[in-house]
Amino acid sequence: MLPIYNVELYLKECLDSLINQTLKDIEIICIDGKSTDNGLFILKEYASYDNRIIILEQEINQGPGVARNRGIDIAKGDYIMFCDPDNWYELDACEICYDKISKGDNDIAFFSLNDILMIQANLNIES
């Protein structure tokens, strides 16, 4: 589940990490909060070649909480993962989480993430 609002600078890297997951049987639900940048265009471009991407467009930006709730309402899977567009998953993240949560007596899984903003900030400090 991916809430989108004015994140075109990070969105492609995030989407690439999702569409290239080793676990292929996933829905990638993207909720655009009326972005004023090219985020929605990028989403539609990716959706044109990957049918796992589902785009919901909101009439107004109501924040990531409302966007996620809207995505939860249409999700078809047994499990839901949340991602922010300035983050990305390692390519086996969905598979590892699925294996851990489905094979154990677990209701939730937590894991660390890669944050594009933090890495860029570190690169800027060092240069």
C-alpha positions in Angstrom: 0.0 0.0 0.0 1.5 3.2 -1.1 0.1 6.7 -0.4 1.3 9.2 -3.0 1.5 13.0 -2.7 4.1 15.1 -4.5 6.9 12.5 -4.4 7.9 12.2 -8.1 11.6 12.5 -7.1 11.5 9.2 -5.2 8.6 7.4 -6.7 10.3 5.4 -9.5 12.9 3.9 -7.1 10.2 2.9 -4.7 8.0 1.4 -7.5 11.0 -0.4 -8.9 11.6 -2.1 -5.6 8.0 -3.2 -5.4 7.5 -4.5 -9.0 10.8 -6.4 -8.8 10.0 -8.3 -5.6 10.9 -12.0 -5.6 7.3 -12.7 -4.3 5.3 -12.0 -7.5 1.8 -12.6 -6.3 1.3 -9.2 -4.8 -1.0 -6.2 -5.3 0.6 -2.8 -5.4 -2.1 -0.4 -4.3 -1.2 3.2 -4.9 -3.4 6.0 -3.7 -2.8 9.4 -5.2 -3.8 12.3 -2.9 -4.3 14.8 -5.7 -0.6 15.3 -6.4 0.5 18.5 -8.1 3.7 17.0 -9.5 4.1 14.2 -12.0 3.5 11.4 -9.5 0.2 10.3 -11.0 1.7 10.3 -14.5 4.5 8.0 -13.2 2.0 5.7 -11.5 0.0 5.4 -14.7 3.1 4.7 -16.7 4.1 1.9 -14.4 0.6 0.5 -14.3 0.6 0.4 -18.1 3.2 -2.4 -18.0 2.5 -4.0 -14.6 -1.1 -5.1 -14.0 -0.4 -5.6 -10.3 -0.4 -1.8 -9.8 -3.8 -0.5 -8.8 -4.3 3.2 -8.7 -6.9 5.0 -6.6 -7.3 8.8 -7.2 -8.6 10.9 -4.4 -10.6 14.1 -5.0 -8.6 16.0 -2.4 -5.4 15.3 -0.4 -6.5 13.9 3.0 -3.2 12.6 4.1 -1.6 9.1 4.2 -3.9 7.7 6.9 -7.0 8.2 4.8 -5.2 7.0 1.7 -4.1 3.8 3.4 -7.6 3.2 4.8 -9.0 3.5 1.3 -6.4 1.0 0.0 -7.3 -1.4 2.9 -10.9 -1.3 1.8 -10.0 -2.8 -1.7 -7.1 -5.0 -0.8 -7.7 -8.7 -1.7 -4.8 -10.4 0.0 -4.5 -12.0 3.4 -1.7 -9.7 4.4 -1.0 -6.0 4.0 2.4 -4.2 3.8 2.7 -0.4 4.0 5.4 1.5 2.2 6.0 5.2 1.9 7.1 6.5 -1.5 10.4 7.8 -0.1 11.4 4.3 1.0 12.1 1.1 -0.9 12.2 -2.6 -0.1 15.0 -5.0 -0.6 13.9 -7.3 -3.5 13.1 -10.2 -1.2 11.4 -8.2 1.6 7.8 -9.3 0.7 8.8 -12.9 0.4 10.7 -12.9 3.7 7.8 -11.2 5.5 5.2 -13.5 3.9 7.2 -16.6 4.9 7.7 -15.4 8.5 4.1 -14.3 9.1 2.3 -17.1 7.2 4.4 -20.0 8.7 4.3 -18.8 12.2 1.7 -17.8 14.7 2.2 -14.1 13.9 -0.2 -11.3 13.4 2.3 -8.6 12.4 5.9 -8.3 11.2 8.2 -5.4 11.7 11.4 -4.8 9.7 13.9 -2.0 8.9 13.6 -0.1 5.6 15.7 1.9 3.2 14.9 5.6 3.3 15.8 7.5 0.1 15.7 10.9 1.9 18.1 9.7 4.6 20.6 8.3 2.1 20.5 11.4 0.0 21.0 13.5 3.1 24.0 11.4 4.1 25.4 11.7 0.6 25.0 15.5 0.7 26.8 15.8 4.0 29.8 13.7 2.8 30.2 15.5 -0.5 
